[in-house]
Amino acid sequence: MIDLNKSTLDVTEYAYKYNYLLPPPSPRVSTSRRYVEPDWLQSRVSTLTESQSLNRAKGALLGLAIGDAVGTTLEFLPRDTKCIDDMSGGGPFKLKPGEWTDDTSMALCLAETYLKHHRFDLSDYLDRLCQWYMQGRNSVNGVCFDIGHATRNALDGWLSKGLDWIGNLDPNTAGNGSIIRLAPTAIFRRHSLSSTWRDAQSQSRATHRAAEAISGCELLGAILHLALNGADKAEMCQPMVRPLQPRATLINAGEYKQKTRDQIRSSGYVIDTLEAALWAVWNTENFKDAILLAANLADDADSVAAVAGQLAGALYGVSGMPEDWVARVAWSDNIQKLSRQLHDLAPATDTFETSGV
Protein backbone atom coordinates (compact mmCIF):
# COMPACT_ATOMS: atom_id res chain seq x y z
CA MET A 1 0.00 0.00 0.00
CA ILE A 2 0.98 3.61 -0.42
CA ASP A 3 -0.21 6.84 1.15
CA LEU A 4 -2.20 8.55 -1.61
CA ASN A 5 -0.90 11.92 -0.39
CA LYS A 6 2.64 10.98 -1.37
CA SER A 7 4.14 12.91 -4.28
CA THR A 8 2.59 12.44 -7.70
CA LEU A 9 5.86 10.92 -8.92
CA ASP A 10 5.92 8.36 -6.09
CA VAL A 11 2.26 7.46 -6.58
CA THR A 12 2.63 7.18 -10.36
CA GLU A 13 5.64 4.89 -10.06
CA TYR A 14 3.86 2.72 -7.49
CA ALA A 15 0.74 2.55 -9.65
CA TYR A 16 2.69 0.82 -12.43
CA LYS A 17 1.98 -2.47 -10.64
CA TYR A 18 -1.69 -1.98 -11.55
CA ASN A 19 -1.15 -1.21 -15.21
CA TYR A 20 -3.25 -4.29 -16.00
CA LEU A 21 -6.25 -2.23 -14.85
CA LEU A 22 -5.62 0.36 -17.56
CA PRO A 23 -7.16 -0.41 -20.96
CA PRO A 24 -4.99 -0.12 -24.06
CA PRO A 25 -5.62 3.01 -26.13
CA SER A 26 -8.55 2.09 -28.35
CA PRO A 27 -10.86 4.81 -29.65
CA ARG A 28 -14.37 3.76 -30.51
CA VAL A 29 -14.46 1.94 -33.82
CA SER A 30 -16.95 3.09 -36.43
CA THR A 31 -18.82 0.23 -38.09
CA SER A 32 -21.58 1.00 -40.59
CA ARG A 33 -22.17 4.40 -38.99
CA ARG A 34 -22.45 2.85 -35.56
CA TYR A 35 -19.83 2.89 -32.85
CA VAL A 36 -18.53 -0.15 -31.04
CA GLU A 37 -17.57 0.65 -27.47
CA PRO A 38 -14.41 -0.87 -25.97
CA ASP A 39 -15.02 -3.81 -23.66
CA TRP A 40 -14.41 -1.80 -20.50
CA LEU A 41 -17.38 0.45 -21.33
CA GLN A 42 -19.86 -2.40 -21.66
CA SER A 43 -22.82 -1.92 -19.34
CA ARG A 44 -23.76 -4.34 -16.59
CA VAL A 45 -27.01 -6.10 -17.38
CA SER A 46 -29.49 -5.45 -14.60
CA THR A 47 -30.44 -8.42 -12.45
CA LEU A 48 -33.11 -6.48 -10.57
CA THR A 49 -36.86 -6.29 -10.83
CA GLU A 50 -38.31 -2.82 -11.46
CA SER A 51 -39.25 -2.44 -7.81
CA GLN A 52 -35.78 -3.51 -6.67
CA SER A 53 -34.22 -1.13 -9.17
CA LEU A 54 -36.33 1.78 -7.93
CA ASN A 55 -35.46 0.88 -4.33
CA ARG A 56 -31.76 1.24 -5.10
CA ALA A 57 -32.24 4.41 -7.15
CA LYS A 58 -34.11 6.06 -4.30
CA GLY A 59 -31.41 4.84 -1.96
CA ALA A 60 -28.62 6.47 -3.96
CA LEU A 61 -30.09 9.99 -3.91
CA LEU A 62 -31.73 9.83 -0.50
CA GLY A 63 -28.57 8.24 0.86
CA LEU A 64 -26.60 11.25 -0.36
CA ALA A 65 -28.92 13.60 1.56
CA ILE A 66 -28.93 11.44 4.69
CA GLY A 67 -25.14 11.15 4.72
CA ASP A 68 -24.89 14.90 4.24
CA ALA A 69 -27.32 15.53 7.11
CA VAL A 70 -25.60 13.09 9.48
CA GLY A 71 -22.09 14.23 8.66
CA THR A 72 -22.66 17.97 8.99
CA THR A 73 -22.57 17.65 12.79
CA LEU A 74 -18.84 16.91 12.62
CA GLU A 75 -17.99 19.05 9.59
CA PHE A 76 -14.59 20.78 9.92
CA LEU A 77 -13.86 19.19 13.31
CA PRO A 78 -10.61 17.31 14.02
CA ARG A 79 -11.12 13.56 14.17
CA ASP A 80 -12.39 12.13 17.45
CA THR A 81 -13.20 15.55 18.93
CA LYS A 82 -16.65 14.04 19.39
CA CYS A 83 -18.54 10.99 18.17
CA ILE A 84 -22.08 10.74 16.84
CA ASP A 85 -24.47 7.80 16.62
CA ASP A 86 -27.52 9.47 15.08
CA MET A 87 -28.80 12.28 12.87
CA SER A 88 -28.16 15.10 15.32
CA GLY A 89 -27.92 18.40 13.43
CA GLY A 90 -25.84 21.27 14.76
CA GLY A 91 -22.37 21.56 13.31
CA PRO A 92 -20.79 24.77 11.97
CA PHE A 93 -24.07 25.91 10.39
CA LYS A 94 -26.24 25.05 13.42
CA LEU A 95 -28.65 23.00 11.32
CA LYS A 96 -31.70 21.19 12.61
CA PRO A 97 -31.54 17.36 12.65
CA GLY A 98 -32.14 16.16 9.10
CA GLU A 99 -31.06 19.35 7.35
CA TRP A 100 -28.29 19.08 4.77
CA THR A 101 -25.72 21.28 3.01
CA ASP A 102 -24.36 22.12 -0.44
CA ASP A 103 -23.79 18.48 -1.40
CA THR A 104 -27.52 17.82 -1.59
CA SER A 105 -28.43 21.23 -3.01
CA MET A 106 -26.12 20.69 -5.99
CA ALA A 107 -27.45 17.17 -6.51
CA LEU A 108 -31.04 18.43 -6.60
CA CYS A 109 -30.07 21.05 -9.20
CA LEU A 110 -28.49 18.26 -11.27
CA ALA A 111 -31.62 16.13 -10.99
CA GLU A 112 -33.76 19.04 -12.19
CA THR A 113 -31.54 19.54 -15.24
CA TYR A 114 -32.00 15.91 -16.27
CA LEU A 115 -35.74 16.06 -15.74
CA LYS A 116 -36.09 19.22 -17.83
CA HIS A 117 -33.88 18.23 -20.78
CA HIS A 118 -33.77 14.42 -20.55
CA ARG A 119 -29.99 14.77 -20.85
CA PHE A 120 -27.20 16.71 -19.20
CA ASP A 121 -27.28 20.36 -20.26
CA LEU A 122 -24.27 22.37 -19.08
CA SER A 123 -25.80 25.82 -19.36
CA ASP A 124 -28.99 24.82 -17.60
CA TYR A 125 -27.08 23.13 -14.80
CA LEU A 126 -24.80 26.11 -14.25
CA ASP A 127 -27.79 28.44 -14.27
CA ARG A 128 -29.46 26.33 -11.58
CA LEU A 129 -26.27 26.25 -9.51
CA CYS A 130 -26.08 30.04 -9.78
CA GLN A 131 -29.70 30.30 -8.62
CA TRP A 132 -28.72 28.22 -5.61
CA TYR A 133 -25.58 30.33 -5.07
CA MET A 134 -27.30 33.71 -5.42
CA GLN A 135 -30.89 33.00 -4.37
CA GLY A 136 -30.82 29.83 -2.26
CA ARG A 137 -32.59 27.56 -4.78
CA ASN A 138 -32.75 23.99 -3.45
CA SER A 139 -31.21 25.07 -0.15
CA VAL A 140 -32.79 23.55 2.92
CA ASN A 141 -33.20 27.00 4.49
CA GLY A 142 -33.43 29.20 1.39
CA VAL A 143 -29.86 30.50 1.64
CA CYS A 144 -26.58 29.29 0.13
CA PHE A 145 -24.71 28.94 3.42
CA ASP A 146 -22.01 26.45 2.37
CA ILE A 147 -20.07 26.42 -0.90
CA GLY A 148 -16.62 25.16 -1.83
CA HIS A 149 -13.90 27.44 -3.17
CA ALA A 150 -13.68 25.75 -6.57
CA THR A 151 -17.45 25.77 -6.97
CA ARG A 152 -17.68 29.46 -6.05
CA ASN A 153 -14.86 30.28 -8.47
CA ALA A 154 -16.59 28.39 -11.29
CA LEU A 155 -19.97 30.02 -10.69
CA ASP A 156 -18.44 33.49 -10.49
CA GLY A 157 -16.71 32.71 -13.79
CA TRP A 158 -19.96 31.55 -15.38
CA LEU A 159 -21.78 34.67 -14.22
CA SER A 160 -19.08 36.98 -15.59
CA LYS A 161 -17.90 35.20 -18.75
CA GLY A 162 -20.32 32.40 -19.55
CA LEU A 163 -18.86 29.65 -21.72
CA ASP A 164 -15.71 31.72 -22.24
CA TRP A 165 -14.66 31.06 -18.65
CA ILE A 166 -11.87 28.51 -18.30
CA GLY A 167 -10.61 27.59 -14.87
CA ASN A 168 -10.22 25.05 -12.08
CA LEU A 169 -7.79 23.04 -14.19
CA ASP A 170 -4.96 23.17 -11.67
CA PRO A 171 -4.36 19.93 -9.71
CA ASN A 172 -4.74 21.92 -6.50
CA THR A 173 -8.41 22.52 -7.34
CA ALA A 174 -9.24 18.79 -7.31
CA GLY A 175 -11.75 19.04 -4.50
CA ASN A 176 -14.69 16.72 -3.88
CA GLY A 177 -17.36 19.16 -5.09
CA SER A 178 -18.31 17.15 -8.16
CA ILE A 179 -18.40 13.64 -6.67
CA ILE A 180 -20.64 14.67 -3.78
CA ARG A 181 -23.55 15.39 -6.18
CA LEU A 182 -23.21 12.54 -8.69
CA ALA A 183 -26.17 10.29 -7.81
CA PRO A 184 -28.66 11.84 -10.30
CA THR A 185 -26.29 11.10 -13.18
CA ALA A 186 -25.87 7.48 -12.11
CA ILE A 187 -29.63 7.01 -11.74
CA PHE A 188 -30.63 8.65 -15.01
CA ARG A 189 -27.86 6.87 -16.97
CA ARG A 190 -28.22 3.56 -15.12
CA HIS A 191 -28.73 1.49 -18.29
CA SER A 192 -25.51 2.71 -19.90
CA LEU A 193 -22.02 2.67 -18.43
CA SER A 194 -20.77 4.60 -21.45
CA SER A 195 -23.28 7.39 -20.88
CA THR A 196 -22.69 7.35 -17.14
CA TRP A 197 -18.95 7.71 -17.71
CA ARG A 198 -19.28 10.66 -20.06
CA ASP A 199 -21.99 12.46 -18.11
CA ALA A 200 -19.90 12.05 -14.96
CA GLN A 201 -17.12 13.89 -16.77
CA SER A 202 -19.43 16.59 -18.10
CA GLN A 203 -21.13 17.42 -14.82
CA SER A 204 -17.73 17.58 -13.12
CA ARG A 205 -16.38 20.02 -15.71
CA ALA A 206 -19.19 22.42 -14.85
CA THR A 207 -17.20 23.35 -11.73
CA HIS A 208 -14.24 20.98 -11.31
CA ARG A 209 -11.98 20.46 -14.34
CA ALA A 210 -8.87 19.14 -12.63
CA ALA A 211 -7.96 15.69 -13.95
CA GLU A 212 -8.31 13.96 -10.58
CA ALA A 213 -11.72 15.50 -9.91
CA ILE A 214 -12.97 14.19 -13.26
CA SER A 215 -11.33 10.81 -12.68
CA GLY A 216 -12.99 10.53 -9.27
CA CYS A 217 -16.39 11.13 -10.87
CA GLU A 218 -15.69 8.55 -13.56
CA LEU A 219 -14.80 5.93 -10.97
CA LEU A 220 -17.68 6.70 -8.63
CA GLY A 221 -20.10 6.69 -11.57
CA ALA A 222 -18.85 3.28 -12.70
CA ILE A 223 -19.21 1.85 -9.19
CA LEU A 224 -22.72 3.26 -8.81
CA HIS A 225 -23.60 1.80 -12.21
CA LEU A 226 -22.79 -1.66 -10.88
CA ALA A 227 -24.77 -1.21 -7.67
CA LEU A 228 -27.81 0.29 -9.40
CA ASN A 229 -27.96 -2.75 -11.66
CA GLY A 230 -27.80 -5.36 -8.92
CA ALA A 231 -24.18 -5.80 -7.84
CA ASP A 232 -23.49 -6.89 -4.29
CA LYS A 233 -20.72 -5.28 -2.25
CA ALA A 234 -18.01 -7.64 -3.46
CA GLU A 235 -18.81 -7.00 -7.12
CA MET A 236 -19.34 -3.28 -6.60
CA CYS A 237 -15.90 -2.92 -5.02
CA GLN A 238 -13.96 -5.24 -7.29
CA PRO A 239 -11.15 -3.76 -9.42
CA MET A 240 -12.24 -2.81 -12.93
CA VAL A 241 -10.37 -2.05 -16.13
CA ARG A 242 -10.69 1.73 -16.34
CA PRO A 243 -8.57 4.60 -17.76
CA LEU A 244 -8.07 6.54 -14.53
CA GLN A 245 -5.56 8.90 -12.99
CA PRO A 246 -2.88 7.12 -10.88
CA ARG A 247 -4.42 7.83 -7.47
CA ALA A 248 -7.88 6.87 -8.70
CA THR A 249 -6.36 3.70 -10.14
CA LEU A 250 -5.09 2.77 -6.67
CA ILE A 251 -8.56 3.30 -5.22
CA ASN A 252 -10.00 1.20 -8.03
CA ALA A 253 -7.44 -1.50 -7.24
CA GLY A 254 -8.93 -1.74 -3.75
CA GLU A 255 -5.94 -0.83 -1.62
CA TYR A 256 -8.29 0.93 0.80
CA LYS A 257 -9.59 -2.49 1.84
CA GLN A 258 -6.36 -3.19 3.73
CA LYS A 259 -6.07 0.22 5.37
CA THR A 260 -6.76 1.03 9.00
CA ARG A 261 -8.82 3.99 10.16
CA ASP A 262 -5.64 5.92 10.95
CA GLN A 263 -4.50 5.50 7.34
CA ILE A 264 -7.70 7.00 5.93
CA ARG A 265 -7.99 10.76 5.40
CA SER A 266 -11.31 12.57 5.25
CA SER A 267 -10.35 15.91 3.76
CA GLY A 268 -12.08 17.76 0.93
CA TYR A 269 -9.54 16.44 -1.58
CA VAL A 270 -11.46 14.27 -4.06
CA ILE A 271 -9.08 11.34 -3.62
CA ASP A 272 -9.31 11.41 0.18
CA THR A 273 -13.10 11.68 0.11
CA LEU A 274 -13.67 8.85 -2.36
CA GLU A 275 -11.22 6.52 -0.63
CA ALA A 276 -12.75 7.24 2.79
CA ALA A 277 -16.31 6.66 1.54
CA LEU A 278 -15.44 3.34 -0.08
CA TRP A 279 -13.49 2.29 3.01
CA ALA A 280 -16.54 2.99 5.19
CA VAL A 281 -18.88 1.00 2.96
CA TRP A 282 -16.43 -1.88 2.60
CA ASN A 283 -15.94 -2.22 6.35
CA THR A 284 -19.64 -2.31 7.27
CA GLU A 285 -22.61 -4.51 6.46
CA ASN A 286 -25.51 -2.06 6.42
CA PHE A 287 -26.41 1.51 5.50
CA LYS A 288 -26.50 3.02 8.99
CA ASP A 289 -23.13 1.67 10.03
CA ALA A 290 -21.55 2.85 6.77
CA ILE A 291 -22.83 6.39 7.27
CA LEU A 292 -21.76 6.57 10.91
CA LEU A 293 -18.32 5.14 10.16
CA ALA A 294 -17.86 7.70 7.38
CA ALA A 295 -19.21 10.67 9.34
CA ASN A 296 -17.11 9.95 12.42
CA LEU A 297 -13.96 10.36 10.35
CA ALA A 298 -14.74 14.08 10.81
CA ASP A 299 -13.01 16.88 8.84
CA ASP A 300 -15.10 17.08 5.63
CA ALA A 301 -17.51 14.72 7.32
CA ASP A 302 -20.68 15.71 5.48
CA SER A 303 -19.11 15.15 2.07
CA VAL A 304 -17.46 11.85 2.98
CA ALA A 305 -20.77 10.63 4.40
CA ALA A 306 -22.67 11.96 1.36
CA VAL A 307 -20.49 9.91 -0.97
CA ALA A 308 -20.75 6.90 1.34
CA GLY A 309 -24.51 7.48 1.32
CA GLN A 310 -24.66 7.32 -2.46
CA LEU A 311 -22.72 4.05 -2.43
CA ALA A 312 -24.49 2.41 0.51
CA GLY A 313 -27.87 3.68 -0.68
CA ALA A 314 -27.36 2.19 -4.13
CA LEU A 315 -26.24 -1.06 -2.50
CA TYR A 316 -28.86 -1.51 0.24
CA GLY A 317 -31.70 0.60 -1.15
CA VAL A 318 -34.06 2.89 0.70
CA SER A 319 -35.58 -0.20 2.32
CA GLY A 320 -32.24 -0.80 4.06
CA MET A 321 -32.16 2.63 5.69
CA PRO A 322 -33.29 3.40 9.24
CA GLU A 323 -36.93 4.40 8.99
CA ASP A 324 -36.47 7.34 11.34
CA TRP A 325 -33.66 8.73 9.18
CA VAL A 326 -35.82 8.43 6.07
CA ALA A 327 -38.61 10.25 7.87
CA ARG A 328 -36.44 12.97 9.41
CA VAL A 329 -34.16 13.96 6.55
CA ALA A 330 -35.32 17.23 5.06
CA TRP A 331 -37.39 17.06 1.87
CA SER A 332 -37.48 13.27 2.02
CA ASP A 333 -40.66 12.89 -0.03
CA ASN A 334 -39.45 15.31 -2.70
CA ILE A 335 -36.05 13.63 -2.97
CA GLN A 336 -37.69 10.22 -3.36
CA LYS A 337 -40.03 11.69 -5.98
CA LEU A 338 -37.08 13.07 -7.95
CA SER A 339 -35.37 9.68 -7.68
CA ARG A 340 -38.43 7.95 -9.11
CA GLN A 341 -38.67 10.43 -11.98
CA LEU A 342 -34.99 10.02 -12.85
CA HIS A 343 -35.36 6.24 -12.63
CA ASP A 344 -38.46 6.12 -14.82
CA LEU A 345 -37.06 8.52 -17.45
CA ALA A 346 -33.74 6.69 -17.76
CA PRO A 347 -33.03 6.01 -21.47
CA ALA A 348 -33.36 2.30 -22.14
CA THR A 349 -30.71 2.17 -24.85
CA ASP A 350 -26.96 2.48 -24.54
CA THR A 351 -26.78 5.98 -25.98
CA PHE A 352 -25.09 9.20 -24.97
CA GLU A 353 -26.19 12.77 -25.51
CA THR A 354 -25.10 15.90 -23.73
CA SER A 355 -24.97 19.63 -24.21
CA GLY A 356 -21.80 21.35 -23.10
CA VAL A 357 -18.22 20.42 -22.31
C-alpha positions as CSV (number, residue, x, y, z in Angstrom):
1,M,0.0,0.0,0.0
2,I,1.0,3.6,-0.4
3,D,-0.2,6.8,1.1
4,L,-2.2,8.6,-1.6
5,N,-0.9,11.9,-0.4
6,K,2.6,11.0,-1.4
7,S,4.1,12.9,-4.3
8,T,2.6,12.4,-7.7
9,L,5.9,10.9,-8.9
10,D,5.9,8.4,-6.1
11,V,2.3,7.5,-6.6
12,T,2.6,7.2,-10.4
13,E,5.6,4.9,-10.1
14,Y,3.9,2.7,-7.5
15,A,0.7,2.5,-9.6
16,Y,2.7,0.8,-12.4
17,K,2.0,-2.5,-10.6
18,Y,-1.7,-2.0,-11.6
19,N,-1.1,-1.2,-15.2
20,Y,-3.3,-4.3,-16.0
21,L,-6.3,-2.2,-14.9
22,L,-5.6,0.4,-17.6
23,P,-7.2,-0.4,-21.0
24,P,-5.0,-0.1,-24.1
25,P,-5.6,3.0,-26.1
26,S,-8.5,2.1,-28.4
27,P,-10.9,4.8,-29.7
28,R,-14.4,3.8,-30.5
29,V,-14.5,1.9,-33.8
30,S,-16.9,3.1,-36.4
31,T,-18.8,0.2,-38.1
32,S,-21.6,1.0,-40.6
33,R,-22.2,4.4,-39.0
34,R,-22.5,2.8,-35.6
35,Y,-19.8,2.9,-32.9
36,V,-18.5,-0.1,-31.0
37,E,-17.6,0.7,-27.5
38,P,-14.4,-0.9,-26.0
39,D,-15.0,-3.8,-23.7
40,W,-14.4,-1.8,-20.5
41,L,-17.4,0.4,-21.3
42,Q,-19.9,-2.4,-21.7
43,S,-22.8,-1.9,-19.3
44,R,-23.8,-4.3,-16.6
45,V,-27.0,-6.1,-17.4
46,S,-29.5,-5.4,-14.6
47,T,-30.4,-8.4,-12.5
48,L,-33.1,-6.5,-10.6
49,T,-36.9,-6.3,-10.8
50,E,-38.3,-2.8,-11.5
51,S,-39.2,-2.4,-7.8
52,Q,-35.8,-3.5,-6.7
53,S,-34.2,-1.1,-9.2
54,L,-36.3,1.8,-7.9
55,N,-35.5,0.9,-4.3
56,R,-31.8,1.2,-5.1
57,A,-32.2,4.4,-7.1
58,K,-34.1,6.1,-4.3
59,G,-31.4,4.8,-2.0
60,A,-28.6,6.5,-4.0
61,L,-30.1,10.0,-3.9
62,L,-31.7,9.8,-0.5
63,G,-28.6,8.2,0.9
64,L,-26.6,11.3,-0.4
65,A,-28.9,13.6,1.6
66,I,-28.9,11.4,4.7
67,G,-25.1,11.2,4.7
68,D,-24.9,14.9,4.2
69,A,-27.3,15.5,7.1
70,V,-25.6,13.1,9.5
71,G,-22.1,14.2,8.7
72,T,-22.7,18.0,9.0
73,T,-22.6,17.6,12.8
74,L,-18.8,16.9,12.6
75,E,-18.0,19.0,9.6
76,F,-14.6,20.8,9.9
77,L,-13.9,19.2,13.3
78,P,-10.6,17.3,14.0
79,R,-11.1,13.6,14.2
80,D,-12.4,12.1,17.5
81,T,-13.2,15.5,18.9
82,K,-16.7,14.0,19.4
83,C,-18.5,11.0,18.2
84,I,-22.1,10.7,16.8
85,D,-24.5,7.8,16.6
86,D,-27.5,9.5,15.1
87,M,-28.8,12.3,12.9
88,S,-28.2,15.1,15.3
89,G,-27.9,18.4,13.4
90,G,-25.8,21.3,14.8
91,G,-22.4,21.6,13.3
92,P,-20.8,24.8,12.0
93,F,-24.1,25.9,10.4
94,K,-26.2,25.1,13.4
95,L,-28.7,23.0,11.3
96,K,-31.7,21.2,12.6
97,P,-31.5,17.4,12.6
98,G,-32.1,16.2,9.1
99,E,-31.1,19.4,7.3
100,W,-28.3,19.1,4.8
101,T,-25.7,21.3,3.0
102,D,-24.4,22.1,-0.4
103,D,-23.8,18.5,-1.4
104,T,-27.5,17.8,-1.6
105,S,-28.4,21.2,-3.0
106,M,-26.1,20.7,-6.0
107,A,-27.5,17.2,-6.5
108,L,-31.0,18.4,-6.6
109,C,-30.1,21.0,-9.2
110,L,-28.5,18.3,-11.3
111,A,-31.6,16.1,-11.0
112,E,-33.8,19.0,-12.2
113,T,-31.5,19.5,-15.2
114,Y,-32.0,15.9,-16.3
115,L,-35.7,16.1,-15.7
116,K,-36.1,19.2,-17.8
117,H,-33.9,18.2,-20.8
118,H,-33.8,14.4,-20.6
119,R,-30.0,14.8,-20.8
120,F,-27.2,16.7,-19.2
121,D,-27.3,20.4,-20.3
122,L,-24.3,22.4,-19.1
123,S,-25.8,25.8,-19.4
124,D,-29.0,24.8,-17.6
125,Y,-27.1,23.1,-14.8
126,L,-24.8,26.1,-14.3
127,D,-27.8,28.4,-14.3
128,R,-29.5,26.3,-11.6
129,L,-26.3,26.3,-9.5
130,C,-26.1,30.0,-9.8
131,Q,-29.7,30.3,-8.6
132,W,-28.7,28.2,-5.6
133,Y,-25.6,30.3,-5.1
134,M,-27.3,33.7,-5.4
135,Q,-30.9,33.0,-4.4
136,G,-30.8,29.8,-2.3
137,R,-32.6,27.6,-4.8
138,N,-32.7,24.0,-3.4
139,S,-31.2,25.1,-0.2
140,V,-32.8,23.6,2.9
141,N,-33.2,27.0,4.5
142,G,-33.4,29.2,1.4
143,V,-29.9,30.5,1.6
144,C,-26.6,29.3,0.1
145,F,-24.7,28.9,3.4
146,D,-22.0,26.4,2.4
147,I,-20.1,26.4,-0.9
148,G,-16.6,25.2,-1.8
149,H,-13.9,27.4,-3.2
150,A,-13.7,25.8,-6.6
151,T,-17.4,25.8,-7.0
152,R,-17.7,29.5,-6.0
153,N,-14.9,30.3,-8.5
154,A,-16.6,28.4,-11.3
155,L,-20.0,30.0,-10.7
156,D,-18.4,33.5,-10.5
157,G,-16.7,32.7,-13.8
158,W,-20.0,31.5,-15.4
159,L,-21.8,34.7,-14.2
160,S,-19.1,37.0,-15.6
161,K,-17.9,35.2,-18.7
162,G,-20.3,32.4,-19.6
163,L,-18.9,29.6,-21.7
164,D,-15.7,31.7,-22.2
165,W,-14.7,31.1,-18.6
166,I,-11.9,28.5,-18.3
167,G,-10.6,27.6,-14.9
168,N,-10.2,25.0,-12.1
169,L,-7.8,23.0,-14.2
170,D,-5.0,23.2,-11.7
171,P,-4.4,19.9,-9.7
172,N,-4.7,21.9,-6.5
173,T,-8.4,22.5,-7.3
174,A,-9.2,18.8,-7.3
175,G,-11.8,19.0,-4.5
176,N,-14.7,16.7,-3.9
177,G,-17.4,19.2,-5.1
178,S,-18.3,17.2,-8.2
179,I,-18.4,13.6,-6.7
180,I,-20.6,14.7,-3.8
181,R,-23.6,15.4,-6.2
182,L,-23.2,12.5,-8.7
183,A,-26.2,10.3,-7.8
184,P,-28.7,11.8,-10.3
185,T,-26.3,11.1,-13.2
186,A,-25.9,7.5,-12.1
187,I,-29.6,7.0,-11.7
188,F,-30.6,8.7,-15.0
189,R,-27.9,6.9,-17.0
190,R,-28.2,3.6,-15.1
191,H,-28.7,1.5,-18.3
192,S,-25.5,2.7,-19.9
193,L,-22.0,2.7,-18.4
194,S,-20.8,4.6,-21.5
195,S,-23.3,7.4,-20.9
196,T,-22.7,7.3,-17.1
197,W,-19.0,7.7,-17.7
198,R,-19.3,10.7,-20.1
199,D,-22.0,12.5,-18.1
200,A,-19.9,12.0,-15.0
201,Q,-17.1,13.9,-16.8
202,S,-19.4,16.6,-18.1
203,Q,-21.1,17.4,-14.8
204,S,-17.7,17.6,-13.1
205,R,-16.4,20.0,-15.7
206,A,-19.2,22.4,-14.8
207,T,-17.2,23.3,-11.7
208,H,-14.2,21.0,-11.3
209,R,-12.0,20.5,-14.3
210,A,-8.9,19.1,-12.6
211,A,-8.0,15.7,-14.0
212,E,-8.3,14.0,-10.6
213,A,-11.7,15.5,-9.9
214,I,-13.0,14.2,-13.3
215,S,-11.3,10.8,-12.7
216,G,-13.0,10.5,-9.3
217,C,-16.4,11.1,-10.9
218,E,-15.7,8.6,-13.6
219,L,-14.8,5.9,-11.0
220,L,-17.7,6.7,-8.6
221,G,-20.1,6.7,-11.6
222,A,-18.9,3.3,-12.7
223,I,-19.2,1.8,-9.2
224,L,-22.7,3.3,-8.8
225,H,-23.6,1.8,-12.2
226,L,-22.8,-1.7,-10.9
227,A,-24.8,-1.2,-7.7
228,L,-27.8,0.3,-9.4
229,N,-28.0,-2.8,-11.7
230,G,-27.8,-5.4,-8.9
231,A,-24.2,-5.8,-7.8
232,D,-23.5,-6.9,-4.3
233,K,-20.7,-5.3,-2.3
234,A,-18.0,-7.6,-3.5
235,E,-18.8,-7.0,-7.1
236,M,-19.3,-3.3,-6.6
237,C,-15.9,-2.9,-5.0
238,Q,-14.0,-5.2,-7.3
239,P,-11.2,-3.8,-9.4
240,M,-12.2,-2.8,-12.9
241,V,-10.4,-2.0,-16.1
242,R,-10.7,1.7,-16.3
243,P,-8.6,4.6,-17.8
244,L,-8.1,6.5,-14.5
245,Q,-5.6,8.9,-13.0
246,P,-2.9,7.1,-10.9
247,R,-4.4,7.8,-7.5
248,A,-7.9,6.9,-8.7
249,T,-6.4,3.7,-10.1
250,L,-5.1,2.8,-6.7
251,I,-8.6,3.3,-5.2
252,N,-10.0,1.2,-8.0
253,A,-7.4,-1.5,-7.2
254,G,-8.9,-1.7,-3.7
255,E,-5.9,-0.8,-1.6
256,Y,-8.3,0.9,0.8
257,K,-9.6,-2.5,1.8
258,Q,-6.4,-3.2,3.7
259,K,-6.1,0.2,5.4
260,T,-6.8,1.0,9.0
261,R,-8.8,4.0,10.2
262,D,-5.6,5.9,10.9
263,Q,-4.5,5.5,7.3
264,I,-7.7,7.0,5.9
265,R,-8.0,10.8,5.4
266,S,-11.3,12.6,5.2
267,S,-10.3,15.9,3.8
268,G,-12.1,17.8,0.9
269,Y,-9.5,16.4,-1.6
270,V,-11.5,14.3,-4.1
271,I,-9.1,11.3,-3.6
272,D,-9.3,11.4,0.2
273,T,-13.1,11.7,0.1
274,L,-13.7,8.8,-2.4
275,E,-11.2,6.5,-0.6
276,A,-12.8,7.2,2.8
277,A,-16.3,6.7,1.5
278,L,-15.4,3.3,-0.1
279,W,-13.5,2.3,3.0
280,A,-16.5,3.0,5.2
281,V,-18.9,1.0,3.0
282,W,-16.4,-1.9,2.6
283,N,-15.9,-2.2,6.4
284,T,-19.6,-2.3,7.3
285,E,-22.6,-4.5,6.5
286,N,-25.5,-2.1,6.4
287,F,-26.4,1.5,5.5
288,K,-26.5,3.0,9.0
289,D,-23.1,1.7,10.0
290,A,-21.5,2.9,6.8
291,I,-22.8,6.4,7.3
292,L,-21.8,6.6,10.9
293,L,-18.3,5.1,10.2
294,A,-17.9,7.7,7.4
295,A,-19.2,10.7,9.3
296,N,-17.1,9.9,12.4
297,L,-14.0,10.4,10.3
298,A,-14.7,14.1,10.8
299,D,-13.0,16.9,8.8
300,D,-15.1,17.1,5.6
301,A,-17.5,14.7,7.3
302,D,-20.7,15.7,5.5
303,S,-19.1,15.1,2.1
304,V,-17.5,11.8,3.0
305,A,-20.8,10.6,4.4
306,A,-22.7,12.0,1.4
307,V,-20.5,9.9,-1.0
308,A,-20.8,6.9,1.3
309,G,-24.5,7.5,1.3
310,Q,-24.7,7.3,-2.5
311,L,-22.7,4.1,-2.4
312,A,-24.5,2.4,0.5
313,G,-27.9,3.7,-0.7
314,A,-27.4,2.2,-4.1
315,L,-26.2,-1.1,-2.5
316,Y,-28.9,-1.5,0.2
317,G,-31.7,0.6,-1.2
318,V,-34.1,2.9,0.7
319,S,-35.6,-0.2,2.3
320,G,-32.2,-0.8,4.1
321,M,-32.2,2.6,5.7
322,P,-33.3,3.4,9.2
323,E,-36.9,4.4,9.0
324,D,-36.5,7.3,11.3
325,W,-33.7,8.7,9.2
326,V,-35.8,8.4,6.1
327,A,-38.6,10.2,7.9
328,R,-36.4,13.0,9.4
329,V,-34.2,14.0,6.6
330,A,-35.3,17.2,5.1
331,W,-37.4,17.1,1.9
332,S,-37.5,13.3,2.0
333,D,-40.7,12.9,0.0
334,N,-39.4,15.3,-2.7
335,I,-36.0,13.6,-3.0
336,Q,-37.7,10.2,-3.4
337,K,-40.0,11.7,-6.0
338,L,-37.1,13.1,-8.0
339,S,-35.4,9.7,-7.7
340,R,-38.4,7.9,-9.1
341,Q,-38.7,10.4,-12.0
342,L,-35.0,10.0,-12.9
343,H,-35.4,6.2,-12.6
344,D,-38.5,6.1,-14.8
345,L,-37.1,8.5,-17.4
346,A,-33.7,6.7,-17.8
347,P,-33.0,6.0,-21.5
348,A,-33.4,2.3,-22.1
349,T,-30.7,2.2,-24.8
350,D,-27.0,2.5,-24.5
351,T,-26.8,6.0,-26.0
352,F,-25.1,9.2,-25.0
353,E,-26.2,12.8,-25.5
354,T,-25.1,15.9,-23.7
355,S,-25.0,19.6,-24.2
356,G,-21.8,21.3,-23.1
357,V,-18.2,20.4,-22.3
